[in-house]
Amino acid sequence: MNWYEDDELWQNFYHCMFDEESFDEAQKQIPLLLSLIGHPVQSVLDLACGPGRHALALLQKGLQVTAVDSSAFLLNKAKGKVADSSTRFIQADMLDYKADKKFDLAINMFNSFGYFDSHEKNQAFIQQTYENLAETGTFLIDTVGKETLARSIEPVHLTEYSNGDIRIERPLLIDNLQIFSNEWLLIRKDKVFRRQYQHYVYTPMEITQMCLQAGFTNVEVFGSLAGDDYKLDSERLVVVAEKF
């Protein structure tokens, strides 16, 4: 089982990752995101949608949304927040998802890129997303750049939450800085939940080359969803890949 298919991980760490402020932030992000897209958008494919933060915000913009995630737990959370029955929530691995219709826009948000256990599979994910897009479609990736992680990574990081939970993180960059490896320990009263995960991290040039290899003809890189230039101190890496 891949680490991201472990629903116990999402159940135990849900409140650490998806508080109400994160849903409010998604509402602010969607207008910025759409402003980076150089064509009309009616249909959106949300890959690794999680509990539906961005799917919900897109729906409120009147767009048609198909949201894909491998976690039944997170999809149920999303369904509980979305009253629009036209929204399609699909439990599937985003690497394997083949759409029965083409989309104007595909998004992969909040560090959900690089999840697969080989560079070849991450390349195949971009290729499959390309195939799921209309001829004038765009793929937007919102992640964190390798440069940012190399600059800001801390050997141990502790966060205490208002309910008394404590999360300890032990992040590392391994395999010649190709892979972000992290261990989470959640202390909740007298119990400790421990989980480890790893995913690939990339530079802007690496993701750009991957998108071009998949067939995208124009790729732009930004340091935020507001369209800022990508710099050494950028907290986000936003890649916009166009088919046309």
C-alpha positions as CSV (number, residue, x, y, z in Angstrom):
1,M,0.0,0.0,0.0
2,N,1.3,3.5,-0.9
3,W,1.6,5.8,2.1
4,Y,-1.1,8.2,0.7
5,E,-3.6,5.3,0.6
6,D,-3.5,4.9,4.4
7,D,-6.8,6.3,5.6
8,E,-5.7,6.0,9.2
9,L,-3.1,8.6,8.4
10,W,-5.7,11.1,7.1
11,Q,-8.1,10.3,10.0
12,N,-5.5,10.9,12.7
13,F,-3.8,14.0,11.2
14,Y,-6.9,15.5,9.5
15,H,-7.3,18.4,11.9
16,C,-3.6,19.3,11.6
17,M,-3.8,19.6,7.9
18,F,-7.4,20.7,7.0
19,D,-8.7,23.2,9.6
20,E,-11.4,25.8,8.7
21,E,-8.7,28.4,7.9
22,S,-7.4,26.1,5.1
23,F,-10.9,26.1,3.5
24,D,-11.0,29.9,3.8
25,E,-7.6,30.1,2.2
26,A,-8.8,28.0,-0.7
27,Q,-11.6,30.5,-1.3
28,K,-9.1,33.2,-1.7
29,Q,-6.8,31.1,-3.9
30,I,-9.3,30.2,-6.6
31,P,-9.8,33.7,-8.1
32,L,-6.0,34.0,-8.2
33,L,-5.6,30.6,-9.8
34,L,-8.2,31.3,-12.5
35,S,-6.5,34.6,-13.3
36,L,-3.4,32.6,-14.4
37,I,-5.4,30.6,-17.0
38,G,-5.4,32.2,-20.4
39,H,-8.6,30.8,-21.8
40,P,-12.3,30.3,-20.6
41,V,-12.8,27.6,-18.1
42,Q,-16.1,25.7,-17.6
43,S,-14.9,22.2,-16.4
44,V,-12.2,21.5,-13.9
45,L,-10.5,18.2,-12.8
46,D,-9.2,18.5,-9.2
47,L,-6.6,15.8,-8.8
48,A,-5.8,14.7,-5.2
49,C,-8.8,16.8,-4.1
50,G,-8.5,15.8,-0.4
51,P,-11.5,17.1,1.6
52,G,-12.7,19.3,-1.2
53,R,-11.3,22.7,-0.3
54,H,-10.6,23.9,-3.8
55,A,-13.5,21.9,-5.4
56,L,-15.9,23.7,-3.1
57,A,-14.5,27.1,-4.0
58,L,-14.6,26.2,-7.7
59,L,-18.2,25.2,-7.5
60,Q,-19.1,28.5,-5.9
61,K,-17.7,30.1,-9.1
62,G,-20.2,28.2,-11.1
63,L,-17.8,25.7,-12.6
64,Q,-18.3,22.0,-13.3
65,V,-16.0,20.0,-11.0
66,T,-14.8,16.4,-11.0
67,A,-12.7,15.7,-7.9
68,V,-10.4,12.7,-7.6
69,D,-8.7,11.2,-4.6
70,S,-7.6,7.8,-3.4
71,S,-8.8,8.3,0.1
72,A,-12.4,7.3,0.9
73,F,-12.1,9.2,4.2
74,L,-11.2,12.4,2.6
75,L,-13.8,12.0,-0.2
76,N,-16.5,11.5,2.4
77,K,-15.4,14.7,4.1
78,A,-15.6,16.5,0.7
79,K,-19.1,15.1,0.0
80,G,-20.3,16.3,3.4
81,K,-19.4,19.9,2.5
82,V,-20.7,20.0,-1.1
83,A,-24.5,20.2,-1.6
84,D,-24.3,20.3,-5.4
85,S,-25.2,16.8,-6.7
86,S,-23.7,17.5,-10.1
87,T,-20.2,17.4,-8.6
88,R,-18.4,14.1,-9.3
89,F,-16.3,12.7,-6.5
90,I,-14.3,9.7,-7.7
91,Q,-12.1,7.4,-5.6
92,A,-9.1,6.6,-7.8
93,D,-5.4,6.9,-7.9
94,M,-4.7,10.1,-9.8
95,L,-2.0,8.3,-11.8
96,D,-4.5,5.9,-13.3
97,Y,-7.5,8.1,-13.7
98,K,-8.7,8.3,-17.3
99,A,-11.5,10.8,-17.8
100,D,-14.5,10.0,-19.9
101,K,-14.6,13.6,-21.0
102,K,-12.0,16.3,-21.6
103,F,-11.5,19.1,-19.1
104,D,-10.6,22.8,-19.6
105,L,-8.4,22.8,-16.6
106,A,-6.7,20.3,-14.3
107,I,-5.3,21.3,-10.9
108,N,-3.0,19.5,-8.4
109,M,-2.8,21.6,-5.3
110,F,-1.0,21.9,-2.0
111,N,2.1,19.8,-2.4
112,S,0.3,16.8,-3.9
113,F,2.8,16.5,-6.8
114,G,5.6,13.9,-6.7
115,Y,3.6,11.4,-4.6
116,F,4.6,8.4,-6.6
117,D,7.5,6.2,-5.8
118,S,9.5,6.8,-9.0
119,H,10.3,9.7,-11.2
120,E,8.9,7.7,-14.1
121,K,5.5,7.4,-12.4
122,N,5.5,11.2,-11.7
123,Q,6.2,11.7,-15.4
124,A,3.4,9.3,-16.3
125,F,1.0,11.3,-14.1
126,I,1.7,14.4,-16.0
127,Q,1.2,12.5,-19.3
128,Q,-2.1,11.1,-18.1
129,T,-3.3,14.6,-17.1
130,Y,-2.3,15.9,-20.5
131,E,-4.5,13.2,-22.1
132,N,-7.4,14.2,-19.8
133,L,-7.4,17.8,-21.0
134,A,-9.2,19.4,-23.9
135,E,-7.1,20.6,-26.9
136,T,-7.0,24.1,-25.3
137,G,-6.6,22.8,-21.8
138,T,-4.2,23.8,-19.0
139,F,-2.6,21.9,-16.1
140,L,-1.8,23.9,-12.9
141,I,0.5,22.5,-10.3
142,D,0.8,24.2,-6.9
143,T,3.7,22.7,-4.8
144,V,6.9,23.6,-3.0
145,G,10.2,23.9,-4.9
146,K,13.3,21.9,-4.0
147,E,15.1,25.2,-3.5
148,T,12.6,26.3,-0.8
149,L,12.9,23.0,1.1
150,A,16.7,23.0,0.9
151,R,16.7,26.5,2.3
152,S,14.1,26.2,5.0
153,I,14.1,22.5,6.2
154,E,14.4,22.0,9.9
155,P,15.7,18.8,11.5
156,V,12.8,18.7,14.0
157,H,9.7,20.8,14.0
158,L,7.0,20.9,16.7
159,T,3.5,22.3,16.5
160,E,1.0,22.5,19.4
161,Y,-2.7,22.8,18.6
162,S,-5.5,24.4,20.5
163,N,-7.1,21.0,21.4
164,G,-3.8,20.0,23.2
165,D,-2.5,17.8,20.4
166,I,1.2,18.0,19.6
167,R,2.7,17.2,16.2
168,I,6.4,16.5,15.8
169,E,8.0,16.4,12.3
170,R,11.3,15.0,11.4
171,P,11.9,16.1,7.7
172,L,14.9,15.2,5.6
173,L,16.0,15.6,1.9
174,I,17.5,12.4,0.8
175,D,18.7,10.6,-2.3
176,N,20.7,13.5,-3.7
177,L,18.0,16.0,-2.7
178,Q,15.4,14.2,-4.9
179,I,13.1,13.0,-2.2
180,F,11.5,14.7,0.8
181,S,11.2,12.2,3.6
182,N,9.2,13.0,6.7
183,E,8.1,11.3,9.9
184,W,5.1,12.6,11.8
185,L,4.4,11.9,15.5
186,L,1.0,13.0,16.8
187,I,0.8,13.1,20.6
188,R,-2.9,13.0,21.7
189,K,-3.4,12.7,25.4
190,D,-1.7,9.4,26.3
191,K,-1.5,8.0,22.7
192,V,1.1,8.5,20.0
193,F,0.4,8.1,16.3
194,R,3.5,7.7,14.1
195,R,3.6,7.8,10.3
196,Q,6.3,8.2,7.7
197,Y,6.0,9.4,4.1
198,Q,8.2,10.3,1.1
199,H,7.6,12.1,-2.1
200,Y,9.7,13.5,-4.9
201,V,10.5,17.2,-5.0
202,Y,11.5,19.1,-8.1
203,T,13.0,22.4,-9.3
204,P,11.0,24.6,-11.7
205,M,13.2,23.5,-14.6
206,E,12.7,19.9,-13.8
207,I,8.9,20.2,-13.8
208,T,9.0,22.4,-16.9
209,Q,10.9,19.7,-18.8
210,M,8.5,17.0,-17.6
211,C,5.5,19.0,-18.9
212,L,7.2,19.6,-22.2
213,Q,8.0,15.9,-22.5
214,A,4.3,15.1,-21.9
215,G,3.4,17.3,-24.9
216,F,2.5,20.7,-23.3
217,T,3.7,23.5,-25.6
218,N,3.9,26.4,-23.2
219,V,5.0,26.3,-19.5
220,E,5.1,29.2,-17.2
221,V,6.5,29.3,-13.6
222,F,5.4,31.5,-10.8
223,G,6.3,32.0,-7.1
224,S,2.7,32.3,-6.0
225,L,-0.8,32.0,-7.3
226,A,-0.8,35.8,-7.5
227,G,1.6,35.4,-10.4
228,D,4.8,36.6,-8.6
229,D,8.1,35.8,-10.1
230,Y,9.7,32.6,-8.8
231,K,12.7,33.5,-6.6
232,L,14.9,31.9,-4.0
233,D,12.7,33.0,-1.2
234,S,9.4,32.0,-2.9
235,E,7.3,29.9,-0.6
236,R,5.3,28.3,-3.5
237,L,6.1,26.8,-6.9
238,V,3.2,27.3,-9.3
239,V,3.6,25.7,-12.8
240,V,1.0,26.5,-15.5
241,A,1.3,24.1,-18.5
242,E,-0.8,24.8,-21.6
243,K,-1.5,22.3,-24.4
244,F,-2.1,25.0,-27.1
